[in-house]
Amino acid sequence: MAASIRLPANRRERKPSVCFSQTYRSYSIDYLVGKTNLVLDQATLKRLEDINALTPDAKTYVLEHIDMMIRDFKTKLLIVNKKA
């Protein structure tokens, strides 16, 4: 007859400490495990959440414009760096 092992109550429930959750709540899992070095502030995260909540057509429209602006800024940096 096998005896069942009963763990103390504090060992059965593994929850992050309040200190840990308050310290790391603004970091993504990818950042914490080293898959990215990108840290987003709360305002940027809120913008991304707002974009994600848009209708598919509106979301595509906004992301296409963001892509165009990034492309234009990269091009501008290349031109400025060539002149220097």
PyRosetta script that sets phi, psi and omega in degrees:
from pyrosetta import init, pose_from_sequence

init()
pose = pose_from_sequence("MAASIRLPANRRERKPSVCFSQTYRSYSIDYLVGKTNLVLDQATLKRLEDINALTPDAKTYVLEHIDMMIRDFKTKLLIVNKKA")
pose.set_psi(1, 121.8)
pose.set_omega(1, -178.4)
pose.set_phi(2, -83.2)
pose.set_psi(2, 136.2)
pose.set_omega(2, 178.1)
pose.set_phi(3, -87.2)
pose.set_psi(3, 137.1)
pose.set_omega(3, 177.1)
pose.set_phi(4, -84.4)
pose.set_psi(4, 142.4)
pose.set_omega(4, 180.0)
pose.set_phi(5, -96.3)
pose.set_psi(5, 126.8)
pose.set_omega(5, -178.9)
pose.set_phi(6, -109.7)
pose.set_psi(6, 119.4)
pose.set_omega(6, 179.4)
pose.set_phi(7, -82.7)
pose.set_psi(7, 147.8)
pose.set_omega(7, 174.1)
pose.set_phi(8, -59.9)
pose.set_psi(8, 153.8)
pose.set_omega(8, -176.7)
pose.set_phi(9, -55.9)
pose.set_psi(9, -38.3)
pose.set_omega(9, -177.3)
pose.set_phi(10, -72.1)
pose.set_psi(10, -14.3)
pose.set_omega(10, 178.2)
pose.set_phi(11, -95.8)
pose.set_psi(11, -17.7)
pose.set_omega(11, -178.9)
pose.set_phi(12, -76.6)
pose.set_psi(12, -36.6)
pose.set_omega(12, -177.2)
pose.set_phi(13, -105.6)
pose.set_psi(13, 112.6)
pose.set_omega(13, -179.3)
pose.set_phi(14, -104.6)
pose.set_psi(14, 99.3)
pose.set_omega(14, 178.9)
pose.set_phi(15, -118.8)
pose.set_psi(15, 145.6)
pose.set_omega(15, 177.1)
pose.set_phi(16, -64.6)
pose.set_psi(16, 147.3)
pose.set_omega(16, 179.0)
pose.set_phi(17, -68.3)
pose.set_psi(17, 158.6)
pose.set_omega(17, 178.7)
pose.set_phi(18, -60.6)
pose.set_psi(18, -40.4)
pose.set_omega(18, 179.8)
pose.set_phi(19, -61.1)
pose.set_psi(19, -45.3)
pose.set_omega(19, 179.6)
pose.set_phi(20, -63.6)
pose.set_psi(20, -47.7)
pose.set_omega(20, -176.5)
pose.set_phi(21, -67.2)
pose.set_psi(21, -33.4)
pose.set_omega(21, 177.8)
pose.set_phi(22, -73.7)
pose.set_psi(22, -34.3)
pose.set_omega(22, -178.3)
pose.set_phi(23, -72.2)
pose.set_psi(23, -40.8)
pose.set_omega(23, -170.8)
pose.set_phi(24, -109.1)
pose.set_psi(24, 8.6)
pose.set_omega(24, -175.0)
pose.set_phi(25, -65.7)
pose.set_psi(25, -23.2)
pose.set_omega(25, -178.8)
pose.set_phi(26, -91.1)
pose.set_psi(26, 0.5)
pose.set_omega(26, 179.6)
pose.set_phi(27, -100.1)
pose.set_psi(27, 143.4)
pose.set_omega(27, 177.4)
pose.set_phi(28, -80.0)
pose.set_psi(28, 160.9)
pose.set_omega(28, 176.9)
pose.set_phi(29, -61.4)
pose.set_psi(29, -40.9)
pose.set_omega(29, 178.9)
pose.set_phi(30, -58.2)
pose.set_psi(30, -40.8)
pose.set_omega(30, 179.0)
pose.set_phi(31, -66.0)
pose.set_psi(31, -44.2)
pose.set_omega(31, -176.5)
pose.set_phi(32, -66.3)
pose.set_psi(32, -31.2)
pose.set_omega(32, -179.8)
pose.set_phi(33, -95.9)
pose.set_psi(33, 4.2)
pose.set_omega(33, 173.0)
pose.set_phi(34, 86.7)
pose.set_psi(34, 15.0)
pose.set_omega(34, 178.8)
pose.set_phi(35, -81.1)
pose.set_psi(35, -16.1)
pose.set_omega(35, 178.9)
pose.set_phi(36, -149.8)
pose.set_psi(36, 158.2)
pose.set_omega(36, 174.8)
pose.set_phi(37, -111.1)
pose.set_psi(37, 13.1)
pose.set_omega(37, -178.4)
pose.set_phi(38, -85.1)
pose.set_psi(38, 125.0)
pose.set_omega(38, 174.9)
pose.set_phi(39, -118.2)
pose.set_psi(39, 123.3)
pose.set_omega(39, -179.4)
pose.set_phi(40, -99.2)
pose.set_psi(40, 134.2)
pose.set_omega(40, 174.7)
pose.set_phi(41, -77.9)
pose.set_psi(41, 169.9)
pose.set_omega(41, -175.4)
pose.set_phi(42, -62.7)
pose.set_psi(42, -36.3)
pose.set_omega(42, -179.3)
pose.set_phi(43, -66.2)
pose.set_psi(43, -42.0)
pose.set_omega(43, 178.9)
pose.set_phi(44, -67.7)
pose.set_psi(44, -42.1)
pose.set_omega(44, 177.7)
pose.set_phi(45, -60.5)
pose.set_psi(45, -41.0)
pose.set_omega(45, 178.3)
pose.set_phi(46, -62.9)
pose.set_psi(46, -41.3)
pose.set_omega(46, 177.6)
pose.set_phi(47, -61.1)
pose.set_psi(47, -44.2)
pose.set_omega(47, 179.2)
pose.set_phi(48, -64.2)
pose.set_psi(48, -38.8)
pose.set_omega(48, 177.0)
pose.set_phi(49, -65.0)
pose.set_psi(49, -40.2)
pose.set_omega(49, 178.2)
pose.set_phi(50, -63.6)
pose.set_psi(50, -42.6)
pose.set_omega(50, 177.9)
pose.set_phi(51, -63.3)
pose.set_psi(51, -42.9)
pose.set_omega(51, -179.2)
pose.set_phi(52, -63.6)
pose.set_psi(52, -26.9)
pose.set_omega(52, -178.7)
pose.set_phi(53, -81.9)
pose.set_psi(53, -8.7)
pose.set_omega(53, -179.4)
pose.set_phi(54, -70.7)
pose.set_psi(54, 165.4)
pose.set_omega(54, 173.8)
pose.set_phi(55, -64.2)
pose.set_psi(55, 156.7)
pose.set_omega(55, -178.9)
pose.set_phi(56, -54.2)
pose.set_psi(56, -41.7)
pose.set_omega(56, 179.7)
pose.set_phi(57, -66.0)
pose.set_psi(57, -44.0)
pose.set_omega(57, 179.5)
pose.set_phi(58, -66.3)
pose.set_psi(58, -39.1)
pose.set_omega(58, 178.8)
pose.set_phi(59, -62.7)
pose.set_psi(59, -44.8)
pose.set_omega(59, 177.8)
pose.set_phi(60, -60.8)
pose.set_psi(60, -43.7)
pose.set_omega(60, 179.9)
pose.set_phi(61, -59.4)
pose.set_psi(61, -48.7)
pose.set_omega(61, -178.8)
pose.set_phi(62, -64.2)
pose.set_psi(62, -46.2)
pose.set_omega(62, -178.3)
pose.set_phi(63, -66.0)
pose.set_psi(63, -35.9)
pose.set_omega(63, 176.2)
pose.set_phi(64, -63.6)
pose.set_psi(64, -39.2)
pose.set_omega(64, 178.0)
pose.set_phi(65, -68.7)
pose.set_psi(65, -38.4)
pose.set_omega(65, 175.9)
pose.set_phi(66, -62.1)
pose.set_psi(66, -44.6)
pose.set_omega(66, 178.7)
pose.set_phi(67, -60.1)
pose.set_psi(67, -41.1)
pose.set_omega(67, 178.9)
pose.set_phi(68, -64.2)
pose.set_psi(68, -42.4)
pose.set_omega(68, -180.0)
pose.set_phi(69, -66.2)
pose.set_psi(69, -40.7)
pose.set_omega(69, 177.6)
pose.set_phi(70, -62.8)
pose.set_psi(70, -44.5)
pose.set_omega(70, 177.8)
pose.set_phi(71, -58.2)
pose.set_psi(71, -46.2)
pose.set_omega(71, -178.7)
pose.set_phi(72, -64.2)
pose.set_psi(72, -41.4)
pose.set_omega(72, 178.7)
pose.set_phi(73, -66.3)
pose.set_psi(73, -38.7)
pose.set_omega(73, 177.2)
pose.set_phi(74, -64.1)
pose.set_psi(74, -41.8)
pose.set_omega(74, 178.3)
pose.set_phi(75, -62.7)
pose.set_psi(75, -43.6)
pose.set_omega(75, 179.4)
pose.set_phi(76, -61.6)
pose.set_psi(76, -41.4)
pose.set_omega(76, 178.6)
pose.set_phi(77, -63.8)
pose.set_psi(77, -38.7)
pose.set_omega(77, 178.2)
pose.set_phi(78, -62.9)
pose.set_psi(78, -42.5)
pose.set_omega(78, -179.2)
pose.set_phi(79, -66.0)
pose.set_psi(79, -44.4)
pose.set_omega(79, -180.0)
pose.set_phi(80, -63.5)
pose.set_psi(80, -42.3)
pose.set_omega(80, -178.9)
pose.set_phi(81, -68.0)
pose.set_psi(81, -31.8)
pose.set_omega(81, 177.6)
pose.set_phi(82, -69.0)
pose.set_psi(82, -33.6)
pose.set_omega(82, 179.1)
pose.set_phi(83, -71.6)
pose.set_psi(83, -28.3)
pose.set_omega(83, -175.6)
pose.set_phi(84, -76.2)
pose.dump_pdb("model.pdb")
